[in-house]
């Protein structure tokens, strides 16, 4: 079964094709990506998952357990090594 892609236009006028119901414009998402910091190392869904849950700093990240982070919609296990490394670089760890 093949899903057909539909052309969409975001509120900023970017045109893109999507086959899912996800309303996120890839161009807008790329423009929002931080140039530095731990969030810049993550995929867009993982970054949005953290931001949606109020995690925008490495200090805030350290107040969560790995299991809590994995429960966030959009966060997957592939992001954990990047998050662990970012915490370690700042002398922090996930909450036990």
Secondary structure, 3 states (H helix, E strand, C coil): CCCCCEEEECCCCCEEEECCCCCCCHHHHHHHCCCCCHHHHCCHHHHHHHHHCCCCCHHHHCCCCHHHHHCCCCCCHHHHHHHHHHHHHCCCCCCC
